[in-house]
Structures are given as C-alpha cells and as structure tokens.
Amino acid sequence: MQTSPPLTAQQLAAFSSFAQTLADQVRPLSRQWFRHPLSVDTKADESPVTQADREVEAALRAAIASQYPDHGIFGEEFGEVLVEAGKSLTNTVSRAPMTRPVAVLLGMWIGW
C-alpha cells in the first residue's frame, strides 16, 4: 500500500479550515431533519441509514470534489466512487456511529 508523504503545517491548517467550512455548509442540511420524521433503512451490512445521512454525505462529497479535485473520497453511504490510483489524498466521509442508538431510542420514545 502506497502512503502519502507527511502533511506540512500549512497543509494541515488548510485542511482544518476546510473541515470547519464543510461542517458549516452541511449544518443547515442536518438541522432540517431535526425533530422531523425519518425513515430508517437497513443497509446490506444491517446498519441503519437515513435520508439525512445520504444527503449530508452527498453534499460533503460535492464540496470536497470541488475544492480538492485531485483527492479521492471514501464514504460510508456511497463507497469508493472517487478513490483512484494516483490520487494525492483520500478523504473519508463517515457519520458519527449514532444512527442505530438514536433510532432505537426515538422508536421507543415515539412508539415506532
């Protein structure tokens, strides 16, 4: 497996700033689902996924591809669509592992 050279302090600062920008961009998208009914689908690996998960990942992928077209992207919901040999870096997009506990608790609380 080929690894990338260590990042410089300047690169780390730029990526950190971009990560904050990404969070700011998808926050409204995430919030629109807050306190709204969500259907929870079960993926092939039996983990849950919601439309909110898919929409946020799609938005993150689009923003990353626009800002860093030479980077690969590996995402939980849409796989390795943009991971290619020779890409300088690969960005990993994954939601916090809370969908299942939240879905179970919400289901118990609202009587699903």
C-alpha positions in Angstrom: 0.0 0.0 0.0 1.4 3.4 -1.0 1.2 6.1 1.6 1.4 9.9 1.1 4.2 12.0 2.5 3.5 13.7 5.8 1.5 16.8 5.6 3.1 20.2 6.2 1.8 22.5 8.9 0.4 24.7 6.2 -1.5 21.8 4.6 -2.9 20.8 8.0 -4.1 24.3 8.6 -5.7 24.5 5.2 -7.4 21.1 5.6 -8.6 22.0 9.2 -10.1 25.3 7.9 -11.8 23.4 5.1 -13.2 20.9 7.5 -14.7 23.7 9.5 -16.2 25.1 6.3 -17.7 21.7 5.4 -19.3 21.5 8.9 -20.7 25.0 8.4 -22.1 24.1 5.0 -23.8 20.8 6.0 -25.1 22.0 9.4 -28.3 23.5 7.9 -28.9 20.4 5.9 -28.6 18.3 9.0 -30.7 20.6 11.1 -33.6 20.4 8.6 -34.1 16.8 9.7 -34.1 17.6 13.5 -37.4 16.8 15.1 -38.8 15.6 11.8 -39.8 12.0 11.0 -37.0 9.9 9.4 -37.4 6.6 7.9 -34.5 4.3 8.8 -33.4 1.9 6.1 -31.2 -1.1 6.7 -28.1 -1.5 4.6 -26.7 -4.8 3.4 -24.4 -4.9 6.5 -27.5 -4.5 8.7 -26.5 -1.0 9.8 -29.1 1.7 9.7 -29.1 4.7 7.3 -31.4 7.6 6.8 -32.1 10.1 4.0 -30.3 12.7 6.2 -27.2 10.5 6.2 -27.2 10.2 2.5 -27.9 13.9 1.8 -25.2 15.1 4.1 -22.6 12.7 2.6 -23.6 13.7 -0.9 -23.1 17.4 0.0 -19.7 16.7 1.6 -18.6 14.7 -1.4 -19.6 17.5 -3.8 -17.8 20.2 -1.7 -14.6 18.1 -1.4 -14.5 17.2 -5.1 -14.9 20.9 -5.9 -12.2 22.1 -3.6 -9.8 19.2 -4.0 -10.4 17.5 -7.3 -7.1 15.6 -7.0 -8.3 13.9 -3.8 -10.0 10.6 -3.6 -13.2 10.2 -1.5 -14.2 7.1 0.5 -17.7 7.4 2.0 -19.9 5.2 4.1 -23.0 5.6 2.1 -21.7 5.8 -1.5 -18.5 3.8 -1.3 -15.2 4.5 -3.1 -16.7 6.3 -6.0 -13.8 8.7 -6.4 -10.9 6.7 -5.0 -8.4 6.2 -7.8 -4.8 5.1 -8.1 -2.6 8.2 -8.0 -4.9 10.4 -6.0 -2.8 12.6 -3.7 -5.0 12.0 -0.6 -8.2 10.2 0.2 -10.9 11.9 2.3 -13.1 9.6 4.4 -16.7 10.6 5.0 -18.5 8.8 7.8 -21.3 9.9 10.1 -20.9 9.5 13.8 -21.8 6.0 14.8 -25.0 7.0 16.5 -27.8 6.3 14.0 -28.7 2.9 15.5 -28.9 4.0 19.1 -30.8 7.2 18.2 -33.2 5.3 16.0 -33.8 2.7 18.7 -34.3 5.4 21.4 -36.6 7.5 19.2 -38.6 4.5 18.2 -39.1 3.6 21.8 -39.9 7.1 22.7 -42.4 7.9 20.0 -43.8 4.3 19.7 -42.5 3.1 16.3 
